[in-house]
Amino acid sequence: MKKIKVFTLPILALVFLSSCVSVRVVSDYDREANFNEYKSYAFYKTGIDKAQISDLDKKRILKAIDNELSARGFVKSQEPDLLISIFTKEREQVDVYNNNFGWGWGGFGWGGFYNPWVWGPGWGWGGAWGPNVSTRTQGSLYIDLIDAKNKELVWQGRGVGTLNNTKNIEKKEARIREFVGEILQAYPPARAVAAN
């Protein structure tokens, strides 16, 4: 009995961890920008207003960005070094799983592969008939950092992952914090900071 408990706990942990889909992050930056000079920021309202998400989700994203940047020593300012904008995209992803498990012995009953109208043993399909289709929402969050003096994009991070279509606000906020945190881990670019 103890062996079963010891064996099932790692399996349950593995199932739980695999169900938490991470955020895939890609970033790009201007090689000529001096990222050591950027100490303050403000949100770029014009860009943020164009993001096609609810105002509540915008607030959640901006709050998460505020928390990440202030934890790194950045200061929100009326005369910022950086302007921050966001952009979002979303698409439905359709997953099709084939549930047919192959051929198997059908046992006794009506039918079988060779003659469906005869009572007796026969070959038939195992498993469920037809494919199983599920959909999920794949979302992308872009965070743009713009040099406030020359109004040029100096860094862009993009996070892609499955969105939790949930009514649970705490889970939604946690997923947004995860997206923002994973994206901003790529800022500042290590090579650019080391070179300056």
C-alpha positions as CSV (number, residue, x, y, z in Angstrom):
1,M,0.0,0.0,0.0
2,K,2.8,2.4,0.8
3,K,4.4,1.7,-2.6
4,I,1.3,2.8,-4.3
5,K,1.1,6.1,-2.4
6,V,4.8,6.9,-3.0
7,F,4.4,6.1,-6.7
8,T,1.1,8.1,-7.2
9,L,2.3,11.3,-5.6
10,P,5.0,12.0,-8.2
11,I,2.5,11.2,-11.0
12,L,0.0,13.6,-9.6
13,A,2.7,16.3,-9.3
14,L,3.7,15.6,-12.9
15,V,0.1,15.9,-14.1
16,F,-0.4,19.1,-12.2
17,L,2.8,20.7,-13.5
18,S,2.1,19.7,-17.1
19,S,-1.3,21.3,-16.9
20,C,0.2,24.7,-16.0
21,V,1.2,25.8,-19.5
22,S,4.0,28.3,-19.4
23,V,4.4,31.5,-21.4
24,R,6.7,31.4,-24.4
25,V,8.7,34.6,-24.7
26,V,10.5,36.3,-27.6
27,S,12.2,39.7,-27.4
28,D,13.9,42.0,-29.7
29,Y,15.8,45.3,-29.1
30,D,17.7,48.2,-30.7
31,R,21.4,47.3,-30.5
32,E,22.3,51.0,-30.4
33,A,20.1,51.9,-27.4
34,N,21.9,52.4,-24.0
35,F,19.6,50.6,-21.6
36,N,21.6,51.7,-18.6
37,E,20.2,55.2,-19.2
38,Y,16.6,54.3,-18.7
39,K,15.5,54.8,-15.1
40,S,11.9,56.2,-15.4
41,Y,8.8,55.4,-17.3
42,A,5.2,56.4,-18.1
43,F,2.5,54.6,-20.0
44,Y,1.8,55.5,-23.6
45,K,-1.9,56.1,-23.5
46,T,-2.3,56.4,-27.3
47,G,-0.9,52.9,-27.8
48,I,-2.7,51.4,-24.8
49,D,-6.1,52.7,-25.9
50,K,-5.7,50.7,-29.2
51,A,-5.3,47.4,-27.4
52,Q,-8.4,45.3,-28.1
53,I,-9.1,44.0,-24.6
54,S,-11.4,45.1,-21.9
55,D,-10.5,48.1,-19.8
56,L,-10.4,45.9,-16.7
57,D,-7.8,43.6,-18.3
58,K,-5.8,46.7,-19.4
59,K,-5.7,47.8,-15.8
60,R,-4.6,44.4,-14.7
61,I,-1.7,44.4,-17.2
62,L,-0.6,47.9,-16.4
63,K,-0.7,47.1,-12.7
64,A,1.5,44.0,-13.3
65,I,3.9,46.1,-15.3
66,D,4.0,48.7,-12.6
67,N,4.8,46.1,-10.0
68,E,7.6,44.5,-12.1
69,L,9.3,47.8,-12.9
70,S,9.1,49.3,-9.5
71,A,10.6,46.0,-8.0
72,R,13.5,46.7,-10.4
73,G,14.0,50.3,-9.2
74,F,12.2,52.1,-12.1
75,V,10.2,55.2,-11.2
76,K,7.0,56.4,-12.8
77,S,7.5,59.9,-14.0
78,Q,5.8,62.8,-15.8
79,E,9.1,63.2,-17.7
80,P,10.0,59.6,-18.4
81,D,13.0,58.0,-20.1
82,L,10.7,55.2,-21.5
83,L,7.2,55.1,-22.7
84,I,5.4,51.8,-22.3
85,S,2.7,50.5,-24.7
86,I,0.9,47.2,-24.9
87,F,-0.7,45.3,-27.8
88,T,-2.6,42.0,-27.7
89,K,-3.7,39.3,-30.1
90,E,-5.7,36.3,-29.6
91,R,-6.8,33.3,-31.7
92,E,-8.7,30.1,-31.2
93,Q,-6.6,27.0,-31.4
94,V,-8.4,23.8,-32.3
95,D,-6.9,20.5,-31.1
96,V,-8.2,17.2,-32.6
97,Y,-7.5,13.9,-30.8
98,N,-8.2,10.6,-32.5
99,N,-9.8,8.3,-29.9
100,N,-9.8,5.2,-32.1
101,F,-7.6,2.7,-30.4
102,G,-7.3,0.3,-33.3
103,W,-8.6,-3.1,-34.0
104,G,-9.5,-5.5,-31.2
105,W,-11.5,-8.7,-30.5
106,G,-15.1,-7.7,-30.3
107,G,-16.3,-10.6,-28.1
108,F,-19.8,-11.9,-28.3
109,G,-22.7,-9.8,-29.3
110,W,-24.4,-8.4,-32.3
111,G,-22.1,-7.6,-35.2
112,G,-18.5,-7.7,-35.8
113,F,-16.3,-6.5,-38.6
114,Y,-17.1,-9.3,-41.1
115,N,-20.9,-9.5,-40.7
116,P,-22.7,-7.0,-38.5
117,W,-26.0,-8.9,-38.5
118,V,-24.7,-12.2,-36.9
119,W,-24.7,-13.0,-33.2
120,G,-21.3,-14.3,-32.2
121,P,-17.7,-13.3,-31.9
122,G,-16.1,-10.9,-34.4
123,W,-13.5,-8.2,-34.9
124,G,-14.4,-4.6,-34.3
125,W,-13.1,-1.2,-33.4
126,G,-11.7,-0.6,-29.9
127,G,-12.2,2.7,-28.2
128,A,-14.5,5.5,-29.0
129,W,-15.7,6.4,-32.5
130,G,-14.6,9.6,-34.1
131,P,-12.2,12.3,-33.2
132,N,-12.4,14.4,-30.0
133,V,-12.2,18.2,-30.7
134,S,-11.4,20.8,-28.2
135,T,-10.7,24.5,-28.5
136,R,-8.5,26.9,-26.5
137,T,-7.6,30.5,-26.8
138,Q,-4.0,31.2,-27.6
139,G,-3.1,34.8,-26.6
140,S,-0.1,37.1,-27.3
141,L,0.8,40.1,-25.2
142,Y,3.3,42.5,-26.6
143,I,5.1,45.0,-24.3
144,D,6.8,47.8,-26.2
145,L,9.4,50.1,-24.6
146,I,9.8,53.4,-26.5
147,D,12.6,55.9,-26.0
148,A,10.7,59.0,-24.8
149,K,13.1,61.5,-26.4
150,N,13.3,60.3,-29.9
151,K,10.0,58.3,-29.9
152,E,11.6,55.1,-31.3
153,L,11.0,51.6,-30.2
154,V,14.0,50.3,-28.3
155,W,12.7,47.0,-26.9
156,Q,9.8,44.7,-27.5
157,G,8.8,41.6,-25.6
158,R,6.1,39.1,-26.7
159,G,4.6,36.4,-24.5
160,V,2.5,33.7,-26.1
161,G,0.4,31.2,-24.1
162,T,-2.9,29.7,-23.4
163,L,-5.3,32.1,-21.8
164,N,-7.4,30.9,-18.9
165,N,-11.0,31.6,-19.9
166,T,-12.1,31.6,-16.3
167,K,-14.7,33.5,-14.3
168,N,-12.3,33.3,-11.3
169,I,-10.8,36.8,-11.1
170,E,-7.9,35.7,-8.9
171,K,-6.8,33.1,-11.4
172,K,-7.2,35.6,-14.3
173,E,-5.0,38.1,-12.4
174,A,-2.4,35.5,-11.6
175,R,-2.2,34.5,-15.3
176,I,-1.8,38.1,-16.3
177,R,1.0,38.6,-13.7
178,E,2.6,35.4,-15.0
179,F,2.5,36.7,-18.6
180,V,4.0,40.1,-17.7
181,G,6.6,38.7,-15.4
182,E,7.8,36.2,-18.0
183,I,8.0,38.8,-20.7
184,L,9.9,41.4,-18.6
185,Q,12.4,38.8,-17.5
186,A,14.0,39.4,-20.9
187,Y,14.5,43.1,-20.1
188,P,17.0,44.6,-20.2
189,P,18.8,42.5,-22.9
190,A,21.9,41.2,-21.2
191,R,24.2,41.8,-24.2
192,A,23.2,45.4,-24.6
193,V,23.6,46.2,-20.9
194,A,27.0,44.5,-20.8
195,A,28.2,46.4,-23.9
196,N,27.3,49.8,-22.5
